[in-house]
Amino acid sequence: MASILTAANEAAMLALDAAPGDIAWRTDTKQFFILDALPASALENWREYSPFRLRVVKGVCAALKTITPANGHLHDFSDFIDDAGRPAERVFRGRTVYGDGDPLPMLSVLEDPRAREPVGGGLKGGFSSNEFRLLIQGFVQDDKDHPLDPAYLASADVISALVKAKLVNNFNFLGLGNVAPCVIEILIGEPVHRPPDDEISAVAYFLVPVTLILAENFETPFA
């Protein structure tokens, strides 16, 4: 039976007395890793152990974090060190509530609640091709005279980064490979820009819909 172990960091994980199939919880990165082969001291024998759809969302976030001036963009959505010397992020997964201490501009990747029926195969045998619909929500610096201008600028950078994520060799979208489970297409929808209001946001914001066509097997979600 596999064991679930805890490691404070990469070095601690590589020092574990683990056997193939054992799972390590990394408290520094808040990730599970599974050991595929011995020795446990070799990093290449460990791989992230998480559901495929979570890996897809993380892949989208990684693409958004490439939005930096060094990569030809106007904005910087990369990770950074805050004023207290702590690692901080500008791209989040699943966050809908923010406070005064959060950075602006910032992005959140949300799952679109309007789920779609399977494109082909359904749940029969586990294999299916499905539309995984996401919403990228962005919050921007306030411009009292022209509230939507910063939102248009930021959404353009987001769309540009997503287009770059589509331009890959061998259909290796988001670095997730080209053999199921994998992403087989990325579709970018029309952005929507909204001014500040009392119900959703005190600053202007935008939404960019993204649909990822997935080849996946629901019987093995961790594959």
Secondary structure, DSSP 8 states (H G I E B T S, - for coil): ---EEEESSHHHHHTS---TT-EEEETTTTEEEEE-SS-TT-GGGEEE---HHHHHHHHHHHHHTT-SGGGT-SS--S-EE-TTS-EE-SEEES-----TTS-SSEEEEEE-SS----SBSTTTTSEEEEEEEEEEEEE----SSSTTHHHHHHHHHHHHHHHHHH--GGG-GGGS-SSSSEEEEEEE---EEE---SSS-SS-EEEEEEEEEEEEETT-TT-
